[in-house]
Amino acid sequence: MKNQPGSLGPREGQIVELLLQGCDNAEIARELKMAPRTVKVHFNRLFLRFGISDGIKRVKLATLMYRAQTPRLINGVETVSTAKQQNAP
């Protein structure tokens, strides 16, 4: 990955937030009052920035962004799991 997930511009952040809410390109365009083609251009730039070049690009981007927002939750779950294993008889 070329850049860190947190290095989004304001408009990219809005697009990613709507992506994480499950919106498709048309819904994002409507919500942000922009052309659907502009949304697609933003996504293509994000795919390039984060090195996403194949497969289900939107899913990969959404997963990456979701993980970037919840590192403490993921670490907390791993810590709890490890603690339970250590205390098990």
Backbone bond lengths (Angstrom), bond angles and torsions (degrees), N, CA, C in turn:
res aa  C-N    CA-C-N  psi(-1)  N-CA   C-N-CA  omega(-1)  CA-C   N-CA-C  phi
1 M - - - 1.432 - - 1.523 108.65 -
2 K 1.306 114.23 137.06 1.448 118.70 -174.95 1.522 112.05 -81.76
3 N 1.326 118.34 -45.42 1.464 123.12 -177.42 1.514 110.15 -120.16
4 Q 1.312 114.57 162.85 1.455 120.07 176.70 1.531 109.60 -78.72
5 P 1.331 118.30 146.00 1.455 121.16 -179.62 1.521 113.95 -56.97
6 G 1.305 118.81 -28.10 1.452 121.64 -178.17 1.513 114.23 -74.83
7 S 1.328 118.34 -6.00 1.459 120.77 -174.51 1.527 112.13 -93.85
8 L 1.318 116.09 52.18 1.456 121.44 179.28 1.524 109.67 -96.42
9 G 1.329 114.70 146.03 1.452 119.85 171.82 1.518 109.33 -73.67
10 P 1.343 116.97 169.26 1.475 119.34 -178.34 1.534 113.26 -58.44
11 R 1.319 117.78 -43.73 1.466 120.76 -178.31 1.526 110.20 -70.06
12 E 1.339 116.58 -40.04 1.464 120.01 177.35 1.529 110.24 -61.79
13 G 1.314 116.12 -39.12 1.466 120.17 177.78 1.521 111.86 -61.18
14 Q 1.340 116.20 -41.01 1.460 119.88 177.85 1.527 110.67 -64.34
15 I 1.315 116.42 -42.05 1.473 120.87 -179.81 1.522 110.39 -64.48
16 V 1.321 116.87 -44.57 1.464 120.72 -179.74 1.525 110.44 -64.57
17 E 1.325 117.43 -40.40 1.462 120.59 178.23 1.532 110.83 -59.13
18 L 1.324 116.86 -44.22 1.467 120.27 178.37 1.521 111.37 -68.27
19 L 1.330 117.39 -35.50 1.464 120.99 175.07 1.529 109.76 -59.63
20 L 1.333 116.38 -45.15 1.462 120.55 -179.07 1.527 112.15 -67.59
21 Q 1.321 117.08 -20.94 1.461 121.06 175.28 1.528 111.81 -83.84
22 G 1.349 116.57 -4.89 1.455 120.63 176.85 1.514 114.99 95.22
23 C 1.333 117.62 12.12 1.464 120.59 -178.92 1.525 111.18 -76.05
24 D 1.329 116.10 144.12 1.461 119.78 173.56 1.532 108.85 -89.42
25 N 1.333 116.81 177.60 1.464 120.74 -175.76 1.527 112.44 -58.05
26 A 1.328 117.53 -41.98 1.462 120.83 -179.03 1.529 110.97 -63.59
27 E 1.322 116.77 -41.63 1.468 120.65 178.66 1.524 111.31 -66.00
28 I 1.329 115.85 -41.04 1.468 120.41 178.04 1.523 109.65 -62.31
29 A 1.323 116.92 -45.72 1.466 121.50 -179.95 1.529 110.42 -60.01
30 R 1.306 116.68 -44.44 1.466 121.19 -179.79 1.531 110.90 -63.79
31 E 1.320 115.86 -46.53 1.467 121.14 -177.37 1.540 111.68 -63.99
32 L 1.324 116.54 -40.09 1.463 120.79 -176.68 1.524 113.11 -95.54
33 K 1.339 115.70 4.19 1.465 121.81 178.55 1.531 112.15 53.33
34 M 1.326 114.22 55.94 1.459 121.27 176.78 1.519 109.09 -138.43
35 A 1.312 115.93 165.21 1.459 120.61 179.75 1.534 109.91 -70.82
36 P 1.327 117.69 144.61 1.465 120.34 176.76 1.530 112.31 -55.52
37 R 1.316 116.52 -35.27 1.468 119.85 178.25 1.531 111.15 -63.65
38 T 1.318 117.53 -35.52 1.462 121.16 178.06 1.525 110.62 -65.24
39 V 1.317 116.69 -38.84 1.467 120.88 176.24 1.527 109.36 -61.12
40 K 1.315 116.07 -44.76 1.468 120.65 179.97 1.530 111.05 -61.58
41 V 1.321 116.47 -40.35 1.472 120.61 178.03 1.524 110.29 -62.41
42 H 1.326 116.86 -43.85 1.466 120.36 177.82 1.528 110.73 -59.92
43 F 1.333 116.62 -45.01 1.464 119.32 178.73 1.521 111.58 -61.97
44 N 1.328 117.45 -43.74 1.460 119.98 179.75 1.525 111.54 -60.67
45 R 1.329 117.30 -38.55 1.474 120.57 176.70 1.528 110.99 -65.68
46 L 1.331 116.21 -40.79 1.467 119.50 177.95 1.529 111.20 -64.61
47 F 1.332 116.90 -41.45 1.467 120.13 178.25 1.526 110.12 -59.73
48 L 1.329 116.91 -44.68 1.462 120.46 178.99 1.526 111.12 -64.44
49 R 1.320 115.91 -45.07 1.466 120.17 -177.59 1.518 111.70 -59.21
50 F 1.323 117.44 -40.62 1.455 120.73 -176.08 1.525 113.49 -97.64
51 G 1.324 116.35 10.51 1.459 120.64 174.27 1.514 114.41 70.29
52 I 1.316 117.61 29.88 1.465 122.02 179.45 1.518 107.19 -96.21
53 S 1.332 115.79 110.28 1.465 118.44 -172.81 1.521 115.04 -122.37
54 D 1.318 117.24 -7.56 1.465 117.77 -178.34 1.519 110.12 -149.66
55 G 1.308 114.85 176.50 1.456 120.08 177.34 1.520 112.44 73.25
56 I 1.285 115.23 -153.00 1.460 121.71 -178.28 1.530 106.95 -88.48
57 K 1.325 115.49 88.55 1.458 121.80 -170.42 1.522 113.38 -59.14
58 R 1.332 117.29 -44.87 1.474 120.10 -178.27 1.521 110.70 -62.02
59 V 1.317 117.35 -39.46 1.464 120.79 179.89 1.522 109.88 -67.08
60 K 1.312 116.80 -42.87 1.464 120.10 178.91 1.520 111.03 -62.43
61 L 1.332 117.23 -43.95 1.455 121.07 178.91 1.530 110.49 -64.09
62 A 1.321 117.45 -45.45 1.463 120.95 179.57 1.524 110.75 -61.13
63 T 1.322 117.31 -41.85 1.460 121.40 178.92 1.522 110.43 -63.32
64 L 1.314 116.97 -45.70 1.457 121.88 178.85 1.529 111.01 -59.81
65 M 1.322 116.63 -45.92 1.460 121.07 -178.54 1.530 111.11 -67.96
66 Y 1.328 116.83 -39.66 1.461 120.62 178.60 1.528 110.48 -63.29
67 R 1.314 116.24 -44.96 1.470 120.21 178.91 1.519 111.25 -63.61
68 A 1.327 117.21 -36.05 1.460 120.62 179.15 1.525 111.28 -66.12
69 Q 1.334 117.08 -29.51 1.465 121.43 -179.69 1.519 112.83 -82.45
70 T 1.330 118.21 -20.12 1.464 120.31 -172.49 1.522 114.10 -124.65
71 P 1.339 119.72 39.46 1.474 117.98 -178.80 1.523 112.76 -65.63
72 R 1.343 117.03 -34.17 1.471 119.41 -179.94 1.516 111.49 -68.26
73 L 1.330 116.13 -38.49 1.455 120.33 178.72 1.521 109.95 -63.85
74 I 1.320 116.31 -46.54 1.465 120.34 -179.80 1.523 109.90 -62.44
75 N 1.335 117.80 -45.95 1.457 120.98 179.07 1.520 111.08 -63.95
76 G 1.336 117.12 -38.29 1.454 120.80 178.86 1.508 111.85 -62.77
77 V 1.316 117.33 -41.44 1.459 121.51 178.71 1.522 109.65 -65.65
78 E 1.318 117.23 -42.19 1.464 120.25 179.44 1.524 110.44 -64.48
79 T 1.331 117.24 -39.83 1.455 121.31 179.90 1.522 110.71 -64.38
80 V 1.328 117.31 -43.58 1.458 121.46 178.99 1.520 109.85 -63.01
81 S 1.322 117.43 -44.07 1.463 120.89 179.65 1.524 110.97 -60.69
82 T 1.323 116.81 -42.62 1.457 121.26 179.66 1.522 110.34 -64.99
83 A 1.333 117.22 -42.47 1.457 121.32 179.16 1.526 111.30 -61.91
84 K 1.322 117.18 -41.60 1.459 121.01 179.26 1.522 110.58 -63.82
85 Q 1.314 117.36 -38.76 1.462 121.35 -179.92 1.530 110.09 -66.49
86 Q 1.326 117.03 -39.11 1.461 120.79 -178.17 1.525 111.46 -69.93
87 N 1.339 117.31 -32.32 1.464 121.20 -177.85 1.529 112.43 -89.22
88 A 1.309 117.82 -6.03 1.468 120.78 -179.23 1.529 109.94 -70.79
89 P 1.360 118.08 144.05 1.471 121.14 179.63 1.499 113.58 -69.61
